[in-house]
Amino acid sequence: MRAGLIVAFWAVAAVLIISIVALPISIQAHLVAGLTVVACMIILKFFRAQGIWRLIALALGTAIVLRYVFWRTTSTIPPITEIASFIPGFLLYLAEMYSVMMLFLSLFVVSSPLKSRKAPQIDPENLPTVDVFVPTYNEGSDLLATTLAAAKAMTYPADKFTVWLLDDGGTDEKCNSSNAKAAQEARERRAELQALCEVMDVKYLTRARNLHAKAGNLNNGLENSTGDLVAVFDADHAPARSFLMETVGYFTKDKNLFLVQTPHFFINPDPLERNLGTFQTMPSENEMFYGVIQRGLDKWDAAFFCGSAAVLRREALQETNGFSGVSITEDCETALELHSRGWTSVYVDKPLIAGLQPDSFASFIGQRSRWAQGMMQILRYKFPPLKRGLKISQRLCYMSSSMFWLFPFSRFCFLISPLCYLFFSLEIFTASGGEFLAYTFTYMMVNFMMQNYLYGRYRWPWISDLYEYIQTIYLLPAVLSVIANPSKPTFKVTAKNESMEESRVSELGTPYFIIFGILILGVIATGIRVWAEPYKADLTLVTGAWNVLNLIIAGCALGVVSERATRRHSHRVRVERPCRFIIGDEAIDAVVRDVSVGGARVHVPPSAEPKLKKGAAGTLEFQPFSNLPIQHLPMEIRKVGMDDKGLLLGCRFLIEKPEHRRMIADLVFANADQWSQFQKNRHHDIGVLRGTLWFFMVAFYQTGRGLSYFFGLQKIGASKPSAPSVASAAK
């Protein structure tokens, strides 16, 4: 009976939506209807409507979106006889239809994402064996030592898991290179990492040739190991001690499970967060994917392998001859193949690793170019919508994940379309200013509300537009190249732990300033056209307003490509660990406030001031989470400060033996709960209106900052200026 009522309800709703979409009404009536829907969505959002009410709000928004699509399709495309206007007008139409399609795919994937899972109990008498792979190519030994120490400290019987360092930077091919200098460096690297693995009690493995990049490296690890399960961590992804206990249990409950994927949490900001100063207050870019989209994919059994922070079943990998290496995104490709063979996946919505994001804007673009090109290769070679063996729901999910990376085309069209009218009088819309305003304004309002419903706590208004814009300039040619030649891209490792010692404009920043200047000319052209053609003022002003929105985003991007200097060479994590600071014969009770792999900030009572001087050496004693043989970590005081509660010591770790690295890993990475708490502090819904005002304030400030960097007005090497307006608006 209940099922019948639900079906009847949605049938009636579908009839009403179709009626609304095709109903011939006036501009005024459409504007009223659109604003009414927006008001209803706001009211439902205010009361935190969930379940059926959330779906009703999304259905109302869908009706307005479809009505906009109907209007755009039937009334606004320039006639084909006016070819100069038809081509840009039709390209814009295709870009909008792509955006609508991606919106509807998003609705399918994330309208009702799965709630967080609770890890199943593990039978200690029936634990599977695990091989832990840490693939590396050009990362330094200090970074690798931290990751290996954290991996060795994971809670799991020591005889049940083995940690492997898979070194692709010391292969036979590289050691015997015709380039004498490169060959010598490869041999030295191999010797250094072999020694590191020996003292860390980790197995070192390399191979003859660098075939198929990361996928080939992982497959070499599979061939030389025997564990039932395989855990994969990137070289900069240090796991929490509970990682295996939170993931392995799923494999004992489901024999058809091939993957347990966990989120990628990062302890450092990406270039946008660092240069805009939003890391502490605004949800990171990847949190929308790991916080909402992967849970939505998990609902449809389509959560995919993300290359790291995951556990996979060896039996499943053997079915596909290991990790797939046709594309340069071997992770998603491997998951696609195994899903098509009937294997299942699970997504655990809890950060259990901490990694590093690219520090520089150039490295960020390089990473995203690889992702975009890899997903385009999958689209070309595998074409998920028609992939045999996938369920319809999985086809739609993989279609959403791969086709997302076509966004540079739509973003480019949205950028240049208003300029086509303002500069060249090309009528990209055959509509009046009133029609454009009525239909487009309500469509944009509803679109913002729907995005807020889907991602409110994980993505603030306009931030997706900013991220897409800053990537479009370089991803557009990258995507075009792989469409033309899908075998062209090669795997390139993303640079990490880069030094940013000077404030400067990124080496990739020049095009953003040129585009900003062109958009400024568009504003001038708007004024000239209003003065010269007052009878077209309504259409010109609407198009000019569109150009101004592009200008605001472009101005904010100037701040993104204006790199702020950072003094620290390692990234700090806030903690609260009781400890004792031992100097000489005296032990002083203290608290570790924040910590990095290089040092810590320790809070001590003011009475200890006479003994604690800059340059003094001491020992930090604390109770580790893991069962470590020692509990003392030598340190040197590098800085002494004071607050209202006592002394603040800036200390540098003095690493003398492998156990010290394990203690540092315990301080920084052992406790997964601190990552969840950090994310939770940033997960608040700022709302569409307040978020828009906040973004415009940030954009105004960053435009000025970017221009000052470009014209040399910013003092080189200056420390990061504060942006109180950003922080206050986010609270």
N, C-alpha and C positions, 0 to 999 in steps of 0.2 A: 504493500500500500504506500509506504513512505517513498520507495524508489519510483513508483508511478507518479507521485505528486512532484518529485524533483524533476522528472523528465517533462511533465506537463508544464512546470514552472519555466524551465529553460526553453521549451517550445514556444510558449507565449512570449517570453522575453525576446527570442529570435525574431518572431513576427513583428513585434513592436520596433525592434532595432531596424529591420529592413524597411518598415513603414516610415520611420523617421529619416532614414538615409535618403530615400527616393521622394520624400514629400516636397512638392513644389511650394516653397514659402518665400516671403519677401526677405530682403536683407535684414530689416529690422527684426522680423520674427526669428530669423536664424540667430542673430546676435543675442536676443532675449533668451532663446532656448539654450544657447551655448553658455551664457552666463549663469542660467539656472542650474545647468549640470555642474558647472564649476562650484557654485554655492553648495549644492548637495554633496559634492565630493569633499568640500571643506568641512561641512558639518559632520559627515561620517568620519572624517579624519580626526576631527576635534574630539569625538567620543571614542577614539581608538577602536573603531569597528573592525572586527575580525570575522573569519568564517564567511558565511553567506553574504553578510553586509559588505565586506571587503570586495567580494566578487561582483556584487551589484554596482558598487562604485566604479570598478574597472569596466563593467559592461556599459555603464552610462558614458564613460569616457570613450569607449570603443565606438559608440554610436556617433559621437561628434567627429571622431577621427575618420570614420567611414563616410560621413556626410561631406567632410572636406575632400576626401579622395574622389567622391562622386562629382563634386563641383569642379575640382581640378581636371578631371578626365573629360568631362562633357562640355565645359564652358570656357576654359582658360588657355588651352594650347594654341599657339599662333598657327594660322593656316600654312599648309605646306607650300603654297604658292609664294609666300614671303620667306624664301629660304634663309636669308640672313638673320631673321628673327626666329624662324622655326628651329634651326639647329641648336642655338643656346637655350631656347625655351623648352625644347623636348629633352635636352640633356638635364636641365633643371628638374623637369617632371620625373625623369627616371631616377634622379638622385632622391627626390622626395618619396617616390614609391619604394625605393630601397630602404629608406629610413622607416617607412610605415611597415614594411615587411619585417624588418628587424625588431620593431616594437611589438608586433604580433607574435613573433617567435619568442621574444622575451616574456610576453604574457603567458605563453604556453609553458615555458621552462620554469619561471619563478613566481607565478601567481600564488602558488601554495607550496613553498619549499618545505622539505622535511625538517623536523625539529632536530636538535642536536642528539646524537646517539650516546648511550651509556655503554662503556666498554664491557663486553661479556667476561665472566669469570674464567680464569685460566686454570686448567687442571695441571698442577705441578708434576704429576706423574706421567703426563702425556704431552710434553712440550715438543714442538717441532724444532729442528735445528735451523739456525739462521746464519746466512753469510751477509755481512755488512760491507757494501761496496762504497768506497770513497774515490770516485774517478777524478783525476787531476791532469792538467796539461802544462800550465805555466805558472801555477800558484806557488808562492814562496813557502819555505819550510816552516816558518813561524805560524802562518795561517793554517797549514795542514796539521801542525802539531796540536793546535787548539781543537780542531775538529776531531782528530783521532783520539785525543784525551777524553773528549766528551763522549765519543762513541764507545770507548772502552769502559766508561763509567756507567753505562746503561744497566738498569736493574734486570738481570736475566742470568740464569746459571752459566758460569764461566765456560763450562764444557759444552754448552749448547749454542754458542754463537762465536763467530770468528770475524775479526775486522780485517779487511783487505784495503790496501792502498793501491789503486790501479793507475799506474803512472804512464801516461801517453807522451810525456815530455822527455823520457829517457829511453825510448825504443831503440832497437838495433838500427833502424833506418836513420834515426837522428844522430846516434852515436857514430855512425859511419858516413855521415854527410860529407859531400865534396867540399862544403864550406868548413874550413878547418876551425874557425872560431866557433861556429854553431855546434860542430861535433864535440869540441872540447867542453863547451857549456853543457851539452847534453850528458856527457860522461860524468862531469862534476855533479850535475843534478842527480843522476842515478846513484852515485856513491853517497851523496848527502842524504837522500831519502831512504836508501837502504839502511844507513846508520840510524836514522831517525826511527824507522820501523823496528829495528832491533831493540832499541832502548824502550820503545813504547809497547813492545810485545804485540806487534801488528805484522801481518804478512805483506810483503812487498811483491808486486807483480807488474811486469811490463810485457811487451810483445815485440814481434819482429818489425811490423810495419804499421803505419798510422792509417789503416783502412777504415772507412765508414765512421770516422770521428768518434764521438762519444758512444754511439750504438756499438761500434766495433770494439771499443775498450770494454764496455760492459759485457759483451758476448765473450770476450777473452776471459773475463772473470768467471762467467758461467762455466766455461769449458774446464777451468782449473779448480772448481769448487764443487761441493756436494750437498750443501744445505737444502732442507726442504723449502725454505723461504729465502728471499733475497731482499734486503733493505738497501735503499740507495740514498746517499746523501751527497750533494754537491760539496766541493772542496771547502766552501765557506759556510756550509749549513751544519751547525753544531747541534746535535740532538739533546733534549732533556733526558734525565735519567729514566723517566717513566715511558719513553717512546715505545719500546717493544711491549711493555705490559699493557699499553693502551691500544695496541694494534693487532698483536699476534692472535688474540682470542677469537677474532672474527673468522680466521681461517679454520679453527677447530670446529666452529659451529656450522660452516657452510663449505662443503667439499668442492663446490663449483665456483668458489670465489677466487679470482685471480689478482685482485688489487685492493689494498687499503691505502687511500691517499689522505694526507693531512695537509693543513694550510702551510704556506710559506710565510713566516713572520720575519720581519726585518728590523734590526736594531738601529739602523741608520736611515735617514731620509733619502728619498730619491731627489734628483736635481730640482724638480718643481717644489717639493716640500722644503728643501733646504734653502733655496733661493727666495721663496715666498715667506718662509718662516712659519709654516703651518704644521710641522711634524707633531708637535705636542697636543694640538687641539683638533685637527681635522682628520677624519678617517683616511688612511692611505689608499692609493689607487687600487692596489691588489685586494683590499678588503671587500670591495664590492663583488669581486669574483669568488674569493674564498668564503666570504660571509653569507652570500645570497645565491650566486649563480651555481656554484658547485653543489649546494644543498638542493637546488632545483633540479640540476642534472641527476643527482643521486636519487631523487624521487622516481625518475624514469630509467634507472639503471644505466646511466650514461655519464657518471662521474669518471673523468679520464686521468691518466697518469700525467703528472706535471714535471717529470724529470728528476725529482728529488723529494725527500721527506715522505717516502712511500715504501710499502712492503708488497712484494709480488710473489706469486707461487711459481716455483721452478717448473713444475709439471705443465702449467699453462704456457710458460715461455718456451719450453721445449717443443710444444705443438706448432709454434711459428718459427722454429729455428732461432730463438732468441729475440732480442730487441730489434725491431724493424729499423732499417737504415736507408730506405729509399729517399725520404725527405730529411731535412735538417732539423725537424721537430720530431725526433724519434719517439718521444714520450706519448704524444697524442696519437701518432700513427700506430704504435704498439697497442694502445688501448682499443683503437678502432678495429684492428684485426681480431683481437681476442673477444671483444663484444660481438663481432659478427659470427664468431664460432660458438656462441652460446655461453661464454664465461660471464660472470657477474662481477660487479665492483661495489665498493663501499667507500663513502667519504666520512671521515671523522672530523667534525667541526670543532677542533681544539688545537691551537698552535702548540706543537711539540718540538719544533726546531727554531733556531734563531740564525738568520743569515745576513748577508750584506747585499745591498742594492748598489747599482752603479753610482759612483760619486759625481762624475762629470756628465754634462749634457751630451757630449759626443758619445760616451759609452752607453748612455741610456738609449740614444737613437740607434746605435749599433745593435743592442740587444733586441729592441722592438722590430728592427728591420729583419733580423733573423726569425723572430716569431712570425711576422707577417709573411715572409717568403716561405717559411716551412708550412704554414697553414694553406697557402696558395698551392704549394706542391701537393698536399693532401687532397685539396679540392680538384686539382688537375689529374692526379694519378689514381686516386681512390674514389672520388666523387660520392661522399657519404649519402646524399639523398637516394642514390640507386645502389648502394652497397648491399650485395646479397648477404642474407643472414641477419641483418639488423631489423629490429622491430620498427614500426612506423614512428613511435615516440622517440626511439634512439636516432632515427634518420633526421628527425626535426632538430633534435638536440645537437648533433654533430653539424648539421647545416647551420645552426645558429653560431656555433663556436668557430667554424671555419669562415663563413661569409661575413662575420663581423669585421674581418681584416680588409674588407673592401671599402671601409669607411673613408679612406683618403679621396676616393672619387667623389662621393657625395659632399664631403667637406670642401673640396676644391670648387665644386659647382656652387655651393652656398656662398663661397667667398667672392667669386668673380661675377655672379649673376647680376647683383645690383649695379656693378660697374659697367656692365654691358649696356644698361639703360642710361646711366648717368653720363657716360663718356661717348657712347655711340648711338643713342636713341633707339636701341634695339628693344622691341616690345616683347620681353620674355613672358609676360602675362597679357592676355587679352581680357582685362578686367579694369574696372574703375578703382580709384583709390578707396572708395567706400566699401566695395565688394572685397577688395584685398584685405582691408582692415578688419571687416566683420568676420570673414571666414578664417583668415590666417591668425588673427588675434585669439579667437576662441580655440582654434586648433592648438596654438602654442600654449595657452593656459591649461587646456586639458592635458596636453602632453607633459607639461611640467608636473601637474598633479598626479598623473599616472606614474611617472618616474619616481615621484616622492612616495607614493604608495608602495612601490616595489622595492626601492633602495634607500628610503629616507634616512635611516641611521648610518648607512654605509657610504652614501655619495651625496654631497651637497650640490645645490643648483649651480649650473654653469661649469662645474669642474670637469665633467665629461667633455664638454665642448672645448675647454682649454686643453685638456690632454690630447684630444683628437687633433686640434689645430696644430699644436707644437710638433706632432708626429707627421702630419700630412705632408709637409714640405719635402721631407726626405723619404717617407714611406711610399708616396705616389710613384716615383720612378722605380723604387725597389720592387713594388708589386707589379708594375708594368713589365719589368724585365723578366720576372719569373713566369708571368703569363705568356710572354713571347718565347721564353726558353726555360722550361721548368727544371732542367738539369743544371742550370748555370750556378745557382747559389751553393756556397760551401759553408760548412760549420765554422763559426768563429767564436772563441771563448770570450765572454764578457769580462772586461777588466774590473777588478775590485780593489778596495783599499788604496785608491788613488790619493795622491797628495794635492790639496788645493791651497797652496800657500799664498796666492795672490788673488785679489778681486780683479776680475777681468770679464770681458765679453767672450763667450765661447767661440772657438774656431768655426763653429757651424752657425754663428749668430747673424751674420750679415744679411741673409735673405729675409729675416724677420723684420729688420729695420727698413729694408726696401719696401716690403709689403705694407708696413705701417705708413710709410710716406705716400704710397699709392692710395691708400684708404683716406689719408688726409686730403689728397687731391679730390677724392670722391666727395668729401664733405664740401669742399669749395665748389665743385661742380653742381652740387645740390642747390646751393645758394644762387649760383648763376642761372640755373634752369628755372628756379622759382621766379626770379626777377625777369627773365627773358620770355618765359612761357607761363604766365599766371593762370591761363585757362587749363593747364595741366598740373597745377600746384598740388592737388590732392594726391595724385599718383607719384609725383616727384618727392613729396614729403614722406610718403610711406616707404618708397624705395630708399630714400636718404636715411630714414630711421633704421632700416635693415642694414645699411652700410655702417651706420654708427655702432650698431651692436657688434658687427664684425670688427670695427675699430677698437672697441672696448676689449674684446678678447685678444686682438693682436697687440694692444698696448700692454695687457697683463703678461703676454708671452715675452715681451722685452725684458721683464723682470726675471722670467724663467731662464733665459739665455745669458743673463748677466750673473756670472758665477761669483758667489760670495766666498771669501777666503775662510778657511777653517784652520785653527791652530793645532787641534788634536789630531794625532796620527792613528788613534784607535777610538772606537765609538763606545760611549759610556752607557751603562744600564743602571737605572735606579733600583736599589735594593735596600733592605733594612736587616742587616745581619749583625747580631751581637758578637763581639770579639774582645780580645785583649791585645793591646799594643805593648810589646815587651821591648824595653830599651835598657840595656845594661842588666842590673839585677832587679829592676822594678817592672811589675806588670800593671798596666793601666787599663781599666775597663773602658771600652769604646764601642762605637757602632759604625759599621761600614755603610755609608750613605749611597754611594754609587761606585761602579766598578767597570773596568774594561779589561781586555786581555793584557794591557800594558801597565795598569796601575789602578789605584783606588783613592777615593776621598773618605777619610776616616774622621769621625767626630769624637773628640775627647774632652774631658772636663777642663775648665780653665786653670785648675790648680797644677796641671802638668806642664804649663808653659815654660818654666825655666829649663826643663830637660829636653824639650822638643824643639830643636833648631833645624833650619834648612841645612841639608847635607848629612844629618845624623842618620845612622843605620839602625834598624830595629827589626823586630819579627812580629808578624801578624798571626795570632792564634785564634782559631775559630773551629766550631763543630761542623764538619762537612756533612752534606746529605748522604754522600756515598761512603762506603767503607774503605777509607784510605789509610795507608800505613803511617802517614804523618799528618800532623795538624798545625804545622808551623811553616809560615811563608815569609822569607826574608824580603825586606823592603827598605827603600831609601826615601827620606823626606825631601821633596823637591819644592814644596811651597807651604807656608804657614799663614792661615787666615783666622778670622774670628767672626762669630755671629753672637746673637744674644744668649745662646745656651752653652757656648764653649768654643774650643779651638777646632778648626777645620784643617786637616792635614792632607795635602796633595802628595801622594806617595807613588813611587815607581817600584814595580816588582823586580827583584833580583833573582832571575831564574838560573839555578845552578844544577838542577837534575830533573829528570822526567816527572818525578812526583810533584814538583812545583807546578808544572803545567796542568796536572790533574787537579790540583787544588784550585788553580785559577779557573779551570773549566767548571769546577763545582760552584765557585762563587758566581760566575757569570751565567752559566747555562743550565745548571742542574734542575732548577725549579721552574717547571712549565707554567705554574699558576701566575707567575709575575707577567708573562706575556699576555695571558688572558685578561688580567686586570688592567694592563696598559691599554689594550684595545678597548675594553669596556669603558674606560675613562673618555675615550674619543667617540664612542658610539652614541651620539645624541642627534636627534632630528632637529635641524635648525629651521626647517620650514621653508616654503618657496619664497615668501615675501622677504623675510629676514635674511635668507640666504642670498637673494638677489641683491639686496642693499649691501650686504657684507662683500659680495664679489665685486660690485662696482667700486666700493671703497678701496679694496685691495688693488683692483685694476688701475685706479687713478694713481695710487701711490707707486705701484710697480712700473707704470709708464714713465713717471718722472725718474725713478731710480735707473731704469734701463737706459733712458736717454742720457743721464748723467754719466753712466759708464761709457756709453758710445762716444760721447764728446770729450771724455777725459776729465770730467768735473769731479768724479768720485776719487777719493784718495786711495791710491794703490796700496794693497795690503791692509786696508782698514778693517777693523773688527766688525762683526755683524751688527748692524744697527737694529734697534728695537722697532717693532711695529705694533704699538699698543692698540691701535684700532682693530687689527686683525685678531689679537687675543681677546679683546673685550667683546667683540661681536660674536665670537664663537662660544662664549660662556652662556 
